[in-house]
Amino acid sequence: MELGENMKKLLLAGIGTAAVTAEKSKEILDDLVKKGELTVEQGKALNQELRHDLREKVKSNVNVSIKPSTPEELTELLGKMTPEQIAALKEQIQAMEAGEKENNSKTENEEAPDEGAVEA
């Protein structure tokens, strides 16, 4: 019955090899999944960074000019603006008003004759 014993040992060795191979395969697959997850996470982070960079580039390089023709369109446009955009708009308006006041005071000074000037 030596042949039966050898067959039994051979069969058990085959089963053991299959079990070890399955365990190792699972470990390798788990490692690949972990690496893949890291790659996916890295990809997500890179994608977010690229989107942020793209938004910044668009904000700094693209000027969209919208000219509302009615008060309703202006109200709608203001309703779509972010708080930062509204603050920037307020700053621009204040700068324009300050410039107008400066221009008006210069014009008034130029139009008024000097009191001590003598005409020839």
Buried (B, 14 or more C-beta within 10 A) or exposed (E): EEEEEEEEEEEEEEEEEEEEEEEEEEEEEEEEEEEEEEEEEEEEEEEEEEEEEEEEEEEEEEEEEEEEEEEEEEEEEEEEEEEEEEEEEEEEEEEEEEEEEEEEEEEEEEEEEEEEEEEE
